[in-house]
Amino acid sequence: MKPAPAHAALGLLASLGLTFAAAAVGATASVRAGAFYGQLIRPAWAPPGWLFGPVWSALYLLMALAAWRIWREQGFRRAAPALALYLVQLILNALWSWLFFAWHRGGAASLEILLLWTLLLATVLAFARIQRLAAYLLLPYLAWVTFAALLCVAIWRLNPALLG
């Protein structure tokens, strides 16, 4: 049974709040990311630094909508495994910014983003079993994390002195 419209609206606000709270935790680590990113040797295919903010904002919105649709479809109890995967990958998402931008740990960030990618894929598959649209909403995020993982490893390899 789907929640009443008022309850569904509160659920959407909660999903947006949780997802953007994780974004804020990551953003806190990225306060000086622009300057740090600018001093790194980057591969020719690396995007300009200004692109990351708009892309991540759109992705976080899609992520929140996907999680909300799963909750709305099955509630917390029935969707608990899928929503738990979502929560863990959200934590890893925020942690990556700390590893890379705040602590300058390129190797750890590279390993962590591979773990994030794996958990994100598991989340997409879990969401697909409940609602295909929710899974589809995560596909741009999966594509971006795939690209970000390749970029992270490339930058780490090009900057061993700056990214320990």
C-alpha positions, -999 to 999 in steps of 0.1 A, spaced: 0 0 0 14 34 -10 16 62 16 -9 90 17 1 121 -4 11 140 27 31 111 40 47 107 6 57 143 5 74 140 39 91 109 27 104 129 -3 117 156 20 134 130 42 151 114 12 162 147 -2 174 158 33 194 126 38 209 126 4 219 162 4 232 159 40 257 133 26 265 158 -2 272 185 24 296 162 43 315 155 11 314 192 2 329 201 35 359 181 26 360 198 -9 361 234 3 396 238 -13 390 212 -40 391 237 -68 426 250 -59 438 214 -52 423 201 -85 439 230 -104 474 221 -92 472 184 -101 485 169 -133 454 157 -150 448 135 -181 437 153 -212 402 139 -209 397 153 -174 367 177 -172 372 213 -159 367 217 -122 336 239 -126 317 210 -141 317 188 -109 293 210 -89 264 210 -114 269 173 -122 269 162 -86 239 184 -78 218 168 -105 230 133 -95 222 138 -59 187 149 -69 182 117 -90 196 96 -62 171 111 -37 142 105 -61 153 69 -66 155 61 -29 122 79 -23 105 58 -50 118 26 -34 105 37 0 72 47 -15 68 14 -33 75 -9 -4 81 10 28 111 7 51 106 -28 62 101 -45 29 127 -24 11 152 -24 40 180 -44 22 178 -21 -9 177 11 13 205 -2 34 227 -6 3 217 29 -7 227 43 27 261 25 27 270 37 -8 259 72 3 283 71 32 311 59 9 302 87 -16 308 113 12 340 95 24 356 97 -10 358 135 -9 376 133 24 401 107 12 409 125 -20 405 163 -14 410 167 24 435 139 32 452 136 -2 452 98 -1 450 89 -38 455 52 -33 429 49 -6 405 71 -26 411 48 -57 403 17 -37 374 33 -20 358 45 -52 360 9 -65 341 -3 -34 316 26 -39 311 15 -76 305 -21 -65 280 -11 -38 263 13 -62 259 -15 -88 244 -37 -61 220 -8 -52 209 -4 -88 202 -42 -90 183 -42 -57 163 -12 -68 155 -28 -102 139 -58 -84 115 -33 -67 110 -7 -93 127 -2 -127 123 35 -128 141 39 -95 170 18 -109 171 39 -141 174 71 -120 206 57 -106 222 49 -140 236 84 -146 252 82 -111 267 48 -120 281 61 -152 296 92 -135 312 71 -107 326 48 -134 342 79 -151 352 93 -117 369 60 -108 390 61 -139 398 97 -134 408 92 -98 432 64 -106 447 84 -135 452 115 -113 467 94 -85 492 78 -109 501 112 -123 506 128 -89 523 104 -65 540 133 -46 507 151 -39 484 121 -35 506 98 -13 
